[in-house]
Amino acid sequence: MTTWDYRVIEFETAAPGEAEPHRWRAIHEVFYNDTGQPVAYGENPAIVLWEVAEGGNSPSNTLERMQMALSKPALRAEEFYK
């Protein structure tokens, strides 16, 4: 059974003309295998989007889950491609 949650992922790319790489973080949906190890993440950063029929609590629930992601250690994008 695959599970998922929101997590902060840190990305790194070469910065032309600079000694240090450019680093940034974003909240993504992260998917876990049966043993709880993160194995994949959504291509684009997560957004807060809901259908009106879902009611007013839906965005609050999403934001709460995103807030919880901030309290967990950031994952590094390159760890997913070993």
C-alpha positions, 0 to 999 in steps of 0.5 A: 500500500502506497502512502503519501504526505507533504514534505519539504524537499531541498534542490540544488543546481549549479549557479553559473559563475558562482563557486557555490550551487544554488539551493532552494526548498519547496513542499511536495507530495512525497510517496512512501513504499510499504516500509515507510521509505520515501521513494518518489515525489510529485514533479511540481511543488504542492499548491492549495487548490480545492473544489467549492463542493469540498467545503471551507475546511478543505484548504485548512486541512491541506495547510495544516498538513503542509505546516506539519511538513515544516516540522520534519527534516527536509529531504534532498532531491538527489536522494530519490535518484540513487 
